[in-house]
Amino acid sequence: MINLANIQSPVKKEIQEFESFFKSSLSTQVPLLNHITNYILRRKGKQLRPVLVFLSARIAGEPNQSTFTAAALIELLHTATLIHDDVVDDSYERRGFFSLYAIWKTKIAVLVGDYLLSKGLLLAIDKKEYHLLEIVSEAVKEMSEGELIQIQKSRALNITENEYFEIIRKKTATLMIACAASGARSVSDDEVKITMLKKYAEHAGLAFQIKDDIFDYQKKGIIGKPIANDIKEKKLTLPLINALSKATATEKKHILSLIRNNNNSTKRIAEVIQFVIDKQGLDYAIEKMKYHKRMAIISLNDFPDNEAKKSLIDLAEYITERSK
């Protein structure tokens, strides 16, 4: 298994400095907000997105103060969207801890998400990083569109494979594209380099989301995530979409009926999972994930071999091999 610490090694110094930079970007005179942002900071994740920003800057040039602004802007946006997602999904858990929504309920969670987003936008304006503001604003628009398309399609249970990829490109890959684009743009105006990194991030982002969707069909003990969460929420993801495409009309009608009326029934959910396995939908999703990993790596071919390039290749591998 690829070590995340090794992936970070070419930008280790910058990541360490970024922690204090990001903390200062969250500072406020409002005691409740300080209490909540401290809760957020204590439970930060793997920081894959800031790492991608700094590695993209490193492979395209030399990280600078603009790169720190880009990473903070991305991390503020990402944190805001996670908080809002928990409200939308009625989720009481985030990274093994209580979500903000669980502790402070809807109104405060929504307002904190709005606050973080506005802090990011103001940070970019204060630093006069208008090109970064454009990149991130476009990402916010795309992510919102993706979420709305998914909600619409989930209600009808009629998502095609092409629609699924449109949704995950907007919901997940868009933010990773923004990481790569803002990191590269912070150090270079070379459109060729920026385009190559955006293509890398798009494929890596698609692979990342497919991996998440594959987790839904694996045992809880492996990943610490509730099994069949997507099925319970009536979300059609790639393994199930592919399995349904191979089913007879009668099988399809039966499985969709189980999903619509599962009522969190363990027996019904188990039948859906077994159907996906029997129809090789899981195998298909794994192959698609590996394809996008390969395409991400190929996108880096024209960059010279160096530590940053190796780390980006390893990051693509890590995304598909991770256990959570």
N, C-alpha and C positions, 0 to 999 in steps of 0.2 A: 504494500500500500504506500502510495506517495505521501510524504510528510509535508503538511501544510507549512511548517516552519521553514523547510528547505525552499519551498516556492517563494516565500517572502524574502529570502536571504539577499537578493540583489537590491532590495529597497527596505531592508530591516531598519536602518537608521531613520529613514523617512517615516515609516510606520510608527516607530516609537515616538517621534516628535509629533506625529499627527494626533496621537491620543490627547496630548495637552492642548493642541490647537483646536480639536473638535470640542473638548470640554469647555474651553473658553467661548466657543461660538454658541454654546447653549446657555451661557450665563444670563441671569435676569434678576430684577429687583423684587419679583413676586415670590414670596416664600413657598407657596403651594407648587408653583412651577419648578422651583429649584429642587424641592423634595421629589417631584415626579421625574425630572431629568436625571437626578442622581440615581433613581431606581433604574432608569433606562441604561445609564452608563455602566452600572454594576452587572447588567445582564446582556452586554453586547455579544453579538454572535462571532462568527469566524472572521469577519471583516473582509470577506472576499471582494466586495466591491471597491473599497479603498485600495486594496492590493492591486486590483485590476487597473485602477486609475494610475497608480504610481508605476506599475510595470509598463503600461502603455506609454507613459511619459519617458521612462528610462529607455525603451527600445526606439523611441522616436527622437530622443534628445537627452536633456539633462533636467531632472525635476527641479522646480523652482517654487517661489511663493504662489504663483498662479496655480500650480499643481495642488498645493495644499487647499486652496480655495475650492478647486474643482472637486477634490475628494470630500471635503466637508459639505459642499452643496449636494453631492450625490448621497452622502450618508444621511443628511437631514431629510432629503426627499424619501429615501428608502425607509427610514424609521417612521416617518409620517404615514406612508402608505401601509406599513405593517399594522400600525395602530388603527387606522381606518378599516383595514381588512378584518381585524378582529371584531370590530363593531358590526360590520356588514355580515360576517359569518357567524355572529353570536358565539365567538370563541373565547373560552375562559383560560386558555393556556397558550403560552408562547415560549418556545425554547426550554420547556420543562418547568417553567415558573408561571405564576398567575399573570395574565395579561393586564395591561392598564385598564382595559374595559371591565375585567373581572373585579378589580379593586375599586376603581373610581367611577365606574358605570358610564353610560353612553355620552352624556353631555360633556363631562370633563375629558373623556377620551377623544371625542371629536374635536374639541377646542384645542387640546394639546397637539393633535395631528396638524390642525390648521396653523398653530403657532410655529411648529417646527418647519413646516413648508414656507411660511412667511419669513422665518429667520434665514433660511437658505437663500431665498430670493433677495432679501435685503443685504445679505453678505456679498452676493455677486454684484449688486448695485454699488455698495460701499467701496468695493475693490475695483469698480469700473470694468468688471469682467463680463461685458455684454454678450460676447460670443458664447461663454459658458451658460449664461442665462437663457440664450436661445436654444441651446442643446437640451437643457434640462426641462424647459417649458414644453418643448416638443415631446419629450419623454412622458411628462405628466398627461398631456393630451392623449397620447397613444395608449397609455396604461388605463386611463379612464374608459376609453373606447373599448378596449379589450374586455374589461370587466363587465361593461354593459352588454356587449355582444354575447358573452358567456351566460349571463343571467337570462337574456332573451332566449337563447338556444336551449338552455337547460330546462326551461319550463316546457318546451315542446319535445324534448328528448329526440332531436333530429339533427345532431351535429355531424357533418361529413368530415372526412379526414382533412380536406383542404381548409374547412372552417376552423377545425381544431388548431391547425398550424397558424392560421391567421390570429386566433385568440392568444396562443402562447407566445407568438412573436411580439404582439402588442403588450401582453401582461408581464412577461418575464424577460424576453430577449431585448426589448426596447431599453430597459434600464441598464443592462450590460453594455449595449451599444453606446449609451450615453457615457458610461464609465470610460470606455476605450476612446471615444471621440473627444471627450473633455480632457482626458489625460494627455492624449497626443496633441490636441489643440493648444494646451497650456505651454507647450515647448516648441511647437513647430507649425508652420503654415503649409507644409508639404501635403497637398491634397491626396497624393498617391498613397503616402504612408497612412494618413488618416482613414482613407477608404479601405485599405487592407485590414487595419485594426478593427474597423467597424464590422467588416465581413467576418473576421475571427470571432468577435463578440456575439454577433447574431447567431452563428452556429453553436458556439459554446452555450449561449442562453437557451437555445432550443433543446440542446442535450441536457442541460440542467433541469428544465421543466419535465422532460420525458422521464428522467431519472426519478424525480419526485412522484410522478404518476405511477411509475413501476412500484415504488414503495407501498402503494395502496394495496397491492396484491401479495405482499409479503408479511411474514409474521411480526407481530408487535414487538417481540423481544429483540429483533434485529435492529430496529431503528428508533424505538421509543415513541412511535407515532401510532395513533389509533388505527387499527386495520380497517380497510374499506371505508375510510372517511368520505372519499369522493362519491362512492356508491350511496352512502347514507344521505349525502347532500344532493343526490340525483344529478351528479356531474358526469358527463360522458367524456372519458379521456381515451388516449390512443389505444391501450390494450383492449378496451371494451368496444371501441368504434370498429377496430379491425375484426374482432371476433364476430360482431353483429353483421359485418359485411360478408362473412362466410356462412351465415346461418340461413336456414330455410325461413320462409315467411312465418310458419307456425312457431319455430324456435324463437325468432326475433320478437314476435308478439308476446310470447310467454316471458322472455327475459325482461322486456320493457315493462311488462305488467308487474314483475317482481320488484323492479327498481322503483316504479311509481308508488307501489303499495308496501314497501319493505317494512315500514314502521320500526326500523332498526332490528328487525327479526334476524337473529343469528343464523337460523336455518336458511332463510331466503337469501341473505347476503352470501352465505357459503355456496349456495347453488350458483349464484352469479359469478363468483370467483372461479369455481370449478369449470363453468362454461367457458370463461375467458382462457383458462389454462388448456382445456380440451381443444379449443379452436385455434390454439397457438397464437392468441392475441398478445400474450406477454412476450413470447419469442420475437414477434414482429416488432414490438415496441423497442426491445433491446437492440435489434439490428438497426432500427432507425436512429436510436440514440448513438450507437457506434458510428453510423454514417456521418452524423453531424459533428461528432468529435473529430473524425478524420478530416472533414472539410474545414473545421476550425484550424487544425494544425497546418493543412495545406495553404491556408490563407497567409501564413507567416513565411512561406518559402522564400520570398524575395528579400526578407530582412537578413542582414549578416548574422552569422552564428555568434552569440554572446550569452551571458548569464540571463539577461532579461528574456531573450527568446526561449531559452531552455525552460525558464520558469513559466512562461505562458503556455508552452507545450505541456509541461507537467500539470498546469492548472486545468487544462482541457481533460487530461487523463484523470485527475483528481475528481472532477465534476461527475464523471461516469463511474468511478470506483468507490466513491464515498459511501459510508454506511448509514448516514443520516443527513 
